[in-house]
Amino acid sequence: MALKDDLKAYKARWAEVEAGIAQERRRASLELRWQQLNAAVGMGKVLGLPQQDPSEMEVFERWAKIKEKATNQKPKI
């Protein structure tokens, strides 16, 4: 029985961790999410991951427009 109880407790702890992470993500500002996206793209470049295809550029441009409207800031070039 102890193993079964330990497993339940382990799963419960990880469920709490996941709930906390989900809450942090919901509270994250648009600016923080933008910074995280830029960091991920930068890491991809450093690691030599495949470059974006031209159709993805449209997505980045739309995100830049959304950020500009949401934060009243012009995109940094």
C-alpha positions, 0 to 999 in steps of 0.5 A: 500500500505504501507504494500506491500512496507514494505514487498518488502523493507524487502525482498530486505534487506534480499536479500542483506544480503544473497548476502553478506554471499554468497560473504564471503563464496566464499572468504573464504580460504581452511584453514578457511573452514577446521577450520569451519568443525573441529569446527562443528565436535567438537560441534557435539561431545560435543552435543553427536550427533551420531558418524560418520560411517566408510564410512565417514572416507574415506571422511575425509581422502580425505579432509586431502589429498586435504588440504595437497596438497593445503597448503603444510602442513602435517595434524595435528594428 
